[in-house]
């Protein structure tokens, strides 16, 4: 009797929980006035419009962050004041500026072009290849704020000019440099299409005296009729709404003023599309609520005992497994389909426990070894030293050395931080090693190196960052403390169907005992050793090429040490 009472009590609680929100929603839907719903609709529409315009203004203002700094860009100033420079230097500087303008123009999903004017030089540089300098055109379209023009080079749109003085001079020739951005109508039409798909019926931009900017799929009410009805509301700097009927159908017309563009965004939504379904919902809601309650009463008892409780036990078991209690098992108390599911869950838990004990640890250790190896390539001290070099060379006025170091450092970190493809060609890997050596050579002019790679072996596939740790060991452990010019030689060749890769230096080398000890360290199994650079290289070599792969240490003919990697050449290791 007590069991039945508990079941009835639980069912009553479930029905009350289900009944309370249904009754509350029903009375809310019944007594909520249409006027209040309409007010909320207007508020929501204005909020959506305000949010859209805020996002639009933020997107346009990003071009300020891109364009204004171009006025004081080092390459721009170098081009402006390069009086005695050679034609080659001017052309190189111009190409750098064009590259920056292309990057600035490509930022964001906007159709635009960016142009830098040099009025005193009678010259300009633009992201648009077809643009040619025209002083009259520059003066005619000069505007310190966003203005709309129908005659831009790529069509109609908004244009703005940036100058360092902050005002329009009496003559354009007085300016040293100016930057102009054109944002074309096409981008605004795309934005209106996006806004329409989510919130609107027929949005468009309007300003008195200009043609309307509408979405590409504009339809519904005539836009001219909406503008006429709104009248003075959209001829001044104001935002708001108006409800008006066209052909007996009520429309909500909202308008929002953009102080950045000095245009209005106007939108129209048929009210009956929103309020009509609400009225129908009030009728259907009561009937569906009754059906839902009756169905809930019939199904609650069966669902609770036959579904909910077994599911709760399964959820509890999954949480136990998730917390690491792999020894937990479900009790077999169900007499329905869940009994089979629980039995399989117990078997799965047993298998997971076995897999965790036998396999997971080795996988985690292997992954950690790989991550440590990759992370070992990016030493903070290496970056600090390179940045210190750039600072010192800048103070000494050695611009070429600064540029060389910056370019090499950018290529170095672009390669080391790229994780999307761990397999590269031998040519790509050695090109990266060359960059690393060039960086070291900038810091130590006595260092020399050579790389020998036959053309037919350039496409052999190797793991990324396989060679660089060996070269780094040669520099750090072999050449760092020597008092004579250091040299590193890298060779790749095939012998007896095996690839041989050798890294040789003229450093202090290793004794026979040290080489034997190093070979012992390399053969320590994964999971028993934290790993060093050469150990990680050897583990990756075995993982990619099998047990036949090996690493050898040979006294160098240069006086230092030769590290030799050997693996079997296979067709799958060549090309893609």
C-alpha positions as CSV (number, residue, x, y, z in Angstrom):
1,X,0.0,0.0,0.0
2,X,2.9,2.3,0.8
3,X,4.4,1.7,-2.7
4,X,1.2,2.7,-4.4
5,X,1.0,5.8,-2.3
6,X,4.5,6.8,-3.3
7,X,3.7,6.3,-7.0
8,X,0.6,8.4,-6.7
9,X,2.5,11.1,-4.9
10,X,5.2,11.3,-7.5
11,X,2.7,11.3,-10.4
12,X,0.8,14.2,-8.7
13,X,4.0,16.2,-8.4
14,X,4.8,15.6,-12.0
15,X,1.3,16.6,-13.1
16,X,1.4,19.8,-11.0
17,X,4.8,20.7,-12.5
18,X,3.4,20.1,-16.0
19,X,0.1,21.9,-15.3
20,X,1.5,25.1,-13.7
21,X,3.4,26.5,-16.7
22,X,0.6,25.4,-19.1
23,X,-2.1,27.2,-17.2
24,X,0.1,30.2,-16.7
25,X,1.0,30.4,-20.4
26,X,-2.7,29.9,-21.3
27,X,-3.9,32.8,-19.2
28,X,-0.9,34.9,-20.3
29,X,-1.8,34.3,-24.0
30,X,-5.6,34.9,-23.3
31,X,-5.5,38.1,-21.4
32,X,-2.4,39.7,-22.9
33,X,-3.7,42.6,-25.0
34,X,-2.9,42.9,-28.6
35,X,-1.8,46.5,-28.0
36,X,0.9,45.3,-25.5
37,X,2.1,42.7,-28.0
38,X,2.2,45.3,-30.7
39,X,4.2,47.6,-28.5
40,X,6.7,44.8,-27.8
41,X,6.8,44.1,-31.5
42,X,7.7,47.7,-32.2
43,X,10.3,47.7,-29.4
44,X,11.8,44.5,-30.7
45,X,11.9,45.8,-34.3
46,X,13.6,49.1,-33.2
47,X,16.1,47.1,-31.1
48,X,16.9,44.9,-34.0
49,X,17.3,47.9,-36.3
50,X,19.5,49.7,-33.7
51,X,21.7,46.6,-33.3
52,X,22.0,46.2,-37.1
53,X,23.0,49.8,-37.5
54,X,25.5,49.6,-34.6
55,X,27.1,46.6,-36.2
56,X,27.2,48.4,-39.5
57,X,28.8,51.5,-37.9
58,X,31.3,49.3,-36.2
59,X,32.2,47.5,-39.4
60,X,32.6,50.9,-41.2
61,X,34.7,52.3,-38.4
62,X,37.1,49.4,-38.7
63,X,38.3,51.1,-41.9
64,X,39.3,54.1,-39.8
65,X,41.6,51.8,-37.9
66,X,43.0,50.6,-41.2
67,X,43.2,53.8,-43.2
68,X,44.2,56.5,-40.7
69,X,47.5,54.8,-39.7
70,X,48.5,54.6,-43.4
71,X,49.1,58.4,-43.2
72,X,52.1,57.8,-40.9
73,X,53.1,54.4,-42.2
74,X,56.9,54.1,-42.6
75,X,56.7,52.9,-46.2
76,X,54.3,55.7,-47.1
77,X,56.6,58.3,-45.5
78,X,59.6,56.7,-47.1
79,X,57.9,56.9,-50.5
80,X,56.8,60.5,-49.9
81,X,60.2,61.9,-48.9
82,X,62.5,59.7,-51.0
83,X,64.0,62.4,-53.1
84,X,67.4,60.9,-54.0
85,X,66.4,57.2,-54.0
86,X,66.9,55.0,-57.0
87,X,64.0,53.9,-59.2
88,X,64.4,50.4,-58.0
89,X,64.1,51.5,-54.3
90,X,61.0,53.6,-55.1
91,X,59.5,50.6,-57.0
92,X,60.2,48.3,-54.1
93,X,58.6,50.7,-51.6
94,X,55.6,51.2,-53.9
95,X,55.1,47.4,-54.0
96,X,55.2,47.2,-50.2
97,X,52.6,49.9,-50.0
98,X,50.4,48.2,-52.6
99,X,50.6,45.0,-50.6
100,X,49.5,46.8,-47.4
101,X,46.6,48.4,-49.3
102,X,45.5,45.1,-50.7
103,X,45.5,43.6,-47.2
104,X,43.5,46.6,-45.9
105,X,41.0,46.4,-48.8
106,X,40.6,42.6,-48.2
107,X,39.7,43.0,-44.5
108,X,36.0,42.3,-44.0
109,X,33.4,41.2,-46.5
110,X,33.2,44.6,-48.2
111,X,33.6,45.7,-51.7
112,X,36.0,48.6,-51.4
113,X,39.2,50.2,-52.6
114,X,41.8,52.2,-50.6
115,X,43.9,54.9,-52.3
116,X,46.9,56.9,-51.0
117,X,47.4,60.3,-52.7
118,X,50.6,62.2,-52.9
119,X,49.4,65.5,-54.4
120,X,52.8,67.2,-54.3
121,X,54.3,64.3,-56.2
122,X,51.3,64.1,-58.6
123,X,51.0,60.5,-57.8
124,X,48.8,57.9,-56.1
125,X,48.9,54.3,-55.0
126,X,45.6,52.3,-54.9
127,X,44.4,48.8,-54.1
128,X,42.4,49.1,-57.4
129,X,44.9,48.2,-60.2
130,X,42.9,50.3,-62.8
131,X,43.0,53.6,-60.8
132,X,45.1,56.4,-62.2
133,X,45.9,59.7,-60.4
134,X,43.6,62.6,-61.2
135,X,43.9,65.8,-59.3
136,X,40.5,67.2,-60.3
137,X,38.8,63.9,-59.3
138,X,40.7,64.0,-55.9
139,X,39.5,67.5,-55.2
140,X,35.9,66.9,-56.3
141,X,35.4,63.9,-54.1
142,X,37.3,65.2,-51.1
143,X,35.2,64.7,-47.9
144,X,36.4,64.3,-44.3
145,X,33.2,62.5,-43.5
146,X,31.4,59.7,-45.3
147,X,29.6,61.1,-48.4
148,X,27.6,59.2,-51.1
149,X,28.6,59.5,-54.7
150,X,27.1,58.0,-57.8
151,X,30.3,58.3,-59.9
152,X,32.9,56.4,-58.0
153,X,35.4,54.3,-60.1
154,X,33.7,51.0,-59.2
155,X,30.1,52.3,-59.1
156,X,28.1,54.3,-56.6
157,X,28.8,54.2,-52.9
158,X,30.3,56.0,-49.9
159,X,33.7,57.7,-49.8
160,X,35.8,59.4,-47.2
161,X,39.2,61.1,-47.2
162,X,41.7,61.0,-44.3
163,X,44.4,63.7,-43.9
164,X,46.9,64.4,-41.2
165,X,45.8,68.1,-40.8
166,X,42.2,67.2,-40.1
167,X,40.8,69.9,-42.4
168,X,40.3,70.5,-46.1
169,X,43.1,72.7,-47.4
170,X,42.6,75.6,-49.8
171,X,44.4,73.7,-52.6
172,X,44.9,69.9,-52.8
173,X,48.5,70.6,-53.7
174,X,49.1,71.8,-50.1
175,X,48.7,68.2,-48.9
176,X,51.7,65.9,-48.5
177,X,49.6,62.7,-48.3
178,X,45.9,61.7,-48.0
179,X,44.1,58.4,-47.8
180,X,40.6,57.8,-49.4
181,X,38.3,54.8,-48.9
182,X,35.4,53.9,-51.2
183,X,32.7,51.5,-49.9
184,X,30.5,50.4,-52.8
185,X,26.8,50.0,-52.9
186,X,27.1,46.3,-53.6
187,X,28.2,45.7,-50.0
188,X,25.3,47.5,-48.5
189,X,22.9,45.6,-50.7
190,X,24.3,42.3,-49.4
191,X,24.0,43.6,-45.8
192,X,20.3,44.4,-46.5
193,X,19.8,40.9,-47.9
194,X,21.3,39.4,-44.6
195,X,19.1,41.7,-42.4
196,X,16.0,40.9,-44.4
197,X,16.5,37.1,-44.1
198,X,16.5,37.4,-40.3
199,X,14.2,40.2,-39.3
200,X,12.6,42.1,-42.1
201,X,10.2,42.4,-45.0
202,X,11.7,45.0,-47.2
203,X,14.6,47.1,-45.7
204,X,16.4,49.9,-47.6
205,X,18.6,52.9,-47.0
206,X,17.3,56.4,-47.8
207,X,18.6,60.0,-48.0
208,X,16.8,62.9,-49.6
209,X,18.3,63.8,-52.9
210,X,19.9,60.3,-53.6
211,X,18.6,57.1,-55.1
212,X,17.4,54.4,-52.7
213,X,19.8,51.6,-51.7
214,X,17.6,48.4,-51.4
215,X,18.3,44.7,-51.0
216,X,18.8,42.6,-54.1
217,X,15.5,40.8,-53.5
218,X,13.4,43.9,-52.7
219,X,9.7,43.2,-53.0
220,X,6.4,44.0,-51.3
221,X,5.4,47.7,-50.7
222,X,6.7,50.3,-53.1
223,X,9.6,52.0,-51.3
224,X,8.7,55.4,-52.7
225,X,5.3,55.1,-51.1
226,X,6.8,54.4,-47.8
227,X,9.1,57.4,-48.0
228,X,6.2,59.6,-49.0
229,X,4.2,58.4,-46.0
230,X,7.0,58.9,-43.6
231,X,7.6,62.5,-45.0
232,X,9.6,64.8,-42.8
233,X,10.4,62.0,-40.3
234,X,13.2,60.7,-42.6
235,X,14.3,64.2,-43.8
236,X,15.8,65.1,-40.4
237,X,18.0,63.3,-37.9
238,X,15.4,61.3,-36.1
239,X,14.5,57.6,-35.5
240,X,11.1,56.1,-34.8
241,X,8.1,54.2,-36.2
242,X,4.8,54.6,-37.9
243,X,1.8,52.3,-38.4
244,X,-0.1,52.8,-41.6
245,X,-2.4,50.8,-43.8
246,X,-1.7,50.1,-47.5
247,X,-4.5,48.6,-49.5
248,X,-6.3,47.7,-46.2
249,X,-3.3,45.9,-44.7
250,X,-1.6,47.4,-41.6
251,X,2.2,47.8,-41.8
252,X,4.7,48.7,-39.1
253,X,7.3,51.1,-40.6
254,X,10.4,51.7,-38.6
255,X,13.2,54.1,-39.5
256,X,16.6,54.6,-37.8
257,X,19.1,57.4,-38.5
258,X,22.8,56.7,-38.8
259,X,24.9,59.7,-37.7
260,X,28.0,58.1,-39.3
261,X,26.6,57.9,-42.8
262,X,23.9,60.6,-42.5
263,X,21.3,58.1,-44.0
264,X,18.2,56.4,-42.7
265,X,17.5,52.7,-42.6
266,X,13.8,52.1,-43.3
267,X,11.9,48.8,-42.9
268,X,8.3,47.7,-43.1
269,X,6.7,44.6,-41.6
270,X,3.0,43.5,-42.1
271,X,1.4,43.4,-38.7
272,X,-1.0,40.7,-39.5
273,X,1.8,38.3,-40.1
274,X,2.7,38.4,-36.4
275,X,-0.5,39.4,-34.6
276,X,-2.7,37.0,-36.8
277,X,-1.0,33.8,-35.6
278,X,-1.1,35.0,-32.0
279,X,-4.9,35.3,-32.2
280,X,-5.1,31.8,-33.7
281,X,-2.8,30.5,-31.1
282,X,-5.2,31.6,-28.3
283,X,-7.8,29.4,-29.7
284,X,-5.6,26.4,-30.3
285,X,-3.7,26.7,-27.1
286,X,-6.6,25.6,-24.8
287,X,-7.4,22.5,-26.9
288,X,-3.8,21.5,-27.2
289,X,-3.2,22.0,-23.4
290,X,-6.1,19.7,-22.6
291,X,-4.9,17.0,-24.9
292,X,-1.4,17.4,-23.5
293,X,-2.6,17.1,-19.9
294,X,-4.6,14.0,-20.7
295,X,-1.7,12.4,-22.5
296,X,0.6,13.3,-19.7
297,X,-1.5,11.7,-17.1
298,X,-1.7,8.5,-19.1
299,X,2.0,8.4,-19.9
300,X,3.6,9.8,-16.8
301,X,3.3,6.6,-14.7
302,X,4.6,4.3,-17.4
303,X,7.4,6.6,-18.4
304,X,8.6,7.2,-14.9
305,X,9.0,3.5,-14.0
306,X,9.8,2.0,-17.4
307,X,12.0,4.8,-18.8
308,X,12.9,7.6,-16.5
309,X,14.3,5.5,-13.6
310,X,16.4,3.2,-15.8
311,X,17.7,6.3,-17.7
312,X,18.6,7.9,-14.4
313,X,20.5,4.8,-13.4
314,X,22.3,4.8,-16.7
315,X,23.1,8.5,-16.4
316,X,24.4,7.9,-12.9
317,X,26.5,5.1,-14.2
318,X,27.9,7.2,-17.0
319,X,28.8,9.9,-14.5
320,X,30.6,7.4,-12.4
321,X,32.6,6.2,-15.4
322,X,33.3,9.9,-16.4
323,X,34.7,10.5,-12.9
324,X,37.1,7.7,-13.4
325,X,35.3,4.9,-11.5
326,X,35.7,2.3,-14.2
327,X,35.0,-0.5,-11.8
328,X,31.4,0.6,-11.3
329,X,28.7,-1.8,-12.7
330,X,24.9,-1.4,-13.0
331,X,22.6,-3.7,-10.9
332,X,20.4,-5.9,-13.0
333,X,17.0,-5.0,-11.6
334,X,15.0,-4.2,-14.8
335,X,12.8,-6.8,-16.5
336,X,12.4,-4.9,-19.8
337,X,14.5,-3.7,-22.7
338,X,16.7,-1.8,-20.4
339,X,18.0,-5.0,-18.9
340,X,19.8,-5.8,-22.2
341,X,21.1,-2.2,-22.3
342,X,22.4,-2.4,-18.8
343,X,24.1,-5.7,-19.4
344,X,25.8,-4.3,-22.5
345,X,26.8,-1.2,-20.5
346,X,28.5,-3.4,-17.9
347,X,30.4,-5.2,-20.7
348,X,31.3,-1.9,-22.2
349,X,32.6,-0.6,-18.9
350,X,34.7,-3.7,-18.5
351,X,36.2,-3.2,-22.0
352,X,36.9,0.5,-21.3
353,X,38.6,-0.4,-18.0
354,X,40.9,-2.9,-19.9
355,X,41.6,-0.4,-22.7
356,X,42.4,2.3,-20.2
357,X,44.8,0.1,-18.3
358,X,46.5,-1.4,-21.4
359,X,46.4,1.3,-24.1
360,X,45.4,4.8,-22.9
361,X,48.5,5.5,-20.9
362,X,50.8,4.7,-23.8
363,X,48.8,6.8,-26.2
364,X,48.8,9.8,-23.8
365,X,52.6,9.4,-23.3
366,X,53.1,9.2,-27.1
367,X,51.0,12.3,-27.6
368,X,52.9,14.2,-24.9
369,X,56.2,13.2,-26.4
370,X,55.1,14.6,-29.7
371,X,53.8,17.8,-28.2
372,X,57.0,18.3,-26.1
373,X,59.0,17.8,-29.3
374,X,57.0,20.4,-31.2
375,X,57.0,22.8,-28.3
376,X,60.7,22.5,-27.9
377,X,61.2,24.2,-31.2
378,X,59.8,27.5,-30.0
379,X,62.2,28.6,-27.2
380,X,61.3,31.8,-25.5
381,X,65.0,32.7,-25.2
382,X,65.4,32.2,-29.0
383,X,62.6,34.7,-29.6
384,X,64.0,37.1,-26.9
385,X,67.5,37.0,-28.5
386,X,66.0,37.7,-32.0
387,X,64.0,40.6,-30.7
388,X,67.0,41.9,-28.9
389,X,69.0,41.7,-32.1
390,X,66.2,43.7,-33.9
391,X,66.3,46.4,-31.2
392,X,70.1,46.7,-31.3
393,X,70.3,46.8,-35.1
394,X,67.5,49.4,-35.1
395,X,69.5,51.6,-32.7
396,X,72.5,51.2,-34.9
397,X,70.5,52.2,-38.0
398,X,71.1,48.8,-39.8
399,X,67.7,48.7,-41.4
400,X,68.5,45.8,-43.8
401,X,69.6,43.6,-40.9
402,X,66.4,44.4,-39.1
403,X,64.3,43.6,-42.1
404,X,66.1,40.3,-42.8
405,X,65.7,39.2,-39.2
406,X,62.0,40.2,-39.2
407,X,61.3,38.3,-42.4
408,X,63.2,35.2,-41.2
409,X,61.6,35.3,-37.8
410,X,58.1,35.5,-39.4
411,X,58.8,32.5,-41.7
412,X,60.2,30.6,-38.7
413,X,57.2,30.9,-36.5
414,X,54.7,30.5,-39.4
415,X,56.3,27.1,-40.0
416,X,56.7,26.0,-36.4
417,X,53.1,26.9,-35.4
418,X,51.3,25.4,-38.3
419,X,49.6,22.2,-37.1
420,X,47.2,21.4,-39.9
421,X,49.6,19.1,-41.8
422,X,52.4,17.3,-40.0
423,X,53.8,15.8,-43.2
424,X,55.9,18.0,-45.4
425,X,58.4,17.5,-48.3
426,X,62.1,17.3,-47.7
427,X,62.5,20.5,-49.6
428,X,60.1,22.4,-47.3
429,X,61.8,21.0,-44.1
430,X,65.3,22.0,-45.3
431,X,64.0,25.4,-46.4
432,X,62.8,25.9,-42.8
433,X,66.2,24.7,-41.5
434,X,67.9,27.3,-43.8
435,X,65.7,30.0,-42.3
436,X,66.8,28.9,-38.8
437,X,70.4,29.0,-39.8
438,X,70.1,32.4,-41.5
439,X,68.7,33.8,-38.2
440,X,71.6,32.3,-36.3
441,X,74.0,33.6,-38.9
442,X,72.6,37.2,-38.5
443,X,73.5,36.9,-34.8
444,X,76.9,35.2,-35.4
445,X,78.5,36.2,-38.7
446,X,81.3,33.6,-38.4
447,X,78.8,30.8,-38.7
448,X,78.7,29.1,-42.2
449,X,76.6,26.2,-43.5
450,X,75.8,24.2,-46.6
451,X,72.8,22.1,-47.6
452,X,73.0,19.4,-50.3
453,X,69.6,18.1,-51.5
454,X,69.4,16.4,-54.9
455,X,66.4,17.6,-56.9
456,X,64.9,14.1,-57.2
457,X,64.8,13.8,-53.3
458,X,63.1,17.2,-52.7
459,X,59.6,15.7,-52.7
460,X,60.3,12.9,-50.1
461,X,57.7,13.2,-47.3
462,X,59.1,13.6,-43.8
463,X,57.5,14.6,-40.5
464,X,57.5,18.3,-39.8
465,X,60.3,19.6,-37.5
466,X,62.3,16.3,-37.9
467,X,65.7,17.9,-38.9
468,X,65.7,21.2,-36.9
469,X,66.2,19.7,-33.5
470,X,69.4,18.0,-34.8
471,X,70.7,21.2,-36.2
472,X,69.9,23.0,-33.0
473,X,71.8,20.4,-31.0
474,X,74.8,20.9,-33.3
475,X,74.7,24.7,-32.7
476,X,74.0,24.6,-28.9
477,X,76.1,21.6,-27.8
478,X,78.8,21.5,-30.5
479,X,79.5,25.1,-31.6
480,X,78.3,27.4,-28.8
481,X,81.5,27.6,-26.8
482,X,84.1,27.3,-29.5
483,X,86.5,30.2,-30.3
484,X,86.7,29.6,-34.1
485,X,84.2,30.0,-36.9
486,X,81.5,27.3,-36.7
487,X,80.2,25.3,-39.7
488,X,77.2,23.0,-40.2
489,X,76.8,20.8,-43.3
490,X,73.6,19.0,-44.2
491,X,73.4,16.3,-46.8
492,X,70.6,14.1,-48.2
493,X,71.3,11.1,-50.4
494,X,70.0,7.6,-51.2
495,X,72.2,4.5,-50.8
496,X,71.1,0.9,-51.1
497,X,67.4,2.0,-51.3
498,X,67.7,3.9,-48.0
499,X,67.5,7.6,-47.4
500,X,70.5,9.0,-45.5
501,X,70.2,12.4,-43.9
502,X,73.4,13.7,-42.3
503,X,74.0,16.8,-40.1
504,X,77.7,17.5,-39.5
505,X,79.5,20.2,-37.5
506,X,83.0,21.2,-36.6
507,X,82.3,21.6,-32.9
508,X,83.7,19.9,-29.9
509,X,82.2,16.5,-30.7
510,X,81.5,13.5,-28.4
511,X,83.7,10.8,-27.0
512,X,83.1,7.2,-27.7
513,X,81.7,6.7,-24.2
514,X,79.3,9.7,-24.6
515,X,78.1,8.3,-27.9
516,X,77.4,4.9,-26.4
517,X,75.5,6.6,-23.5
518,X,73.5,8.6,-26.0
519,X,72.5,5.5,-27.9
520,X,71.3,3.9,-24.6
521,X,69.2,7.0,-23.9
522,X,67.6,6.8,-27.3
523,X,66.3,3.3,-26.7
524,X,64.5,4.1,-23.5
525,X,60.8,3.1,-24.1
526,X,58.1,5.8,-24.2
527,X,56.5,6.3,-20.8
528,X,59.7,5.8,-18.9
529,X,61.5,8.9,-20.1
530,X,60.5,12.6,-20.3
531,X,62.3,12.9,-23.6
532,X,65.0,15.2,-25.1
533,X,65.3,16.6,-28.6
534,X,67.2,13.6,-30.2
535,X,65.0,11.1,-28.3
536,X,61.8,12.7,-29.7
537,X,63.4,12.7,-33.2
538,X,64.1,9.0,-32.9
539,X,60.6,8.2,-31.6
540,X,59.0,10.0,-34.5
541,X,61.4,8.3,-36.9
542,X,60.3,4.9,-35.7
543,X,56.7,5.9,-35.7
544,X,56.8,7.0,-39.3
545,X,59.2,4.6,-40.9
546,X,59.1,1.5,-38.8
547,X,61.7,-0.5,-36.9
548,X,64.2,-0.4,-39.8
549,X,64.8,3.3,-39.2
550,X,67.8,4.2,-37.2
551,X,69.9,7.1,-35.9
552,X,73.7,7.0,-35.8
553,X,76.5,9.2,-34.3
554,X,79.8,9.3,-36.2
555,X,82.9,11.5,-35.5
556,X,82.9,14.2,-38.2
557,X,85.7,14.8,-40.7
558,X,85.3,18.4,-39.8
559,X,86.4,17.7,-36.2
560,X,82.9,17.6,-34.6
561,X,80.0,15.1,-34.8
562,X,77.9,13.8,-37.6
563,X,74.3,12.8,-36.8
564,X,72.9,10.4,-39.4
565,X,69.2,9.4,-39.9
566,X,68.5,6.4,-42.0
567,X,65.2,4.9,-43.2
568,X,64.0,2.8,-46.1
569,X,62.9,4.7,-49.2
570,X,59.3,3.8,-50.2
571,X,57.1,5.1,-53.0
572,X,54.4,6.4,-50.5
573,X,57.1,8.7,-49.0
574,X,57.5,10.5,-52.3
575,X,55.2,13.3,-53.5
576,X,51.7,14.2,-52.1
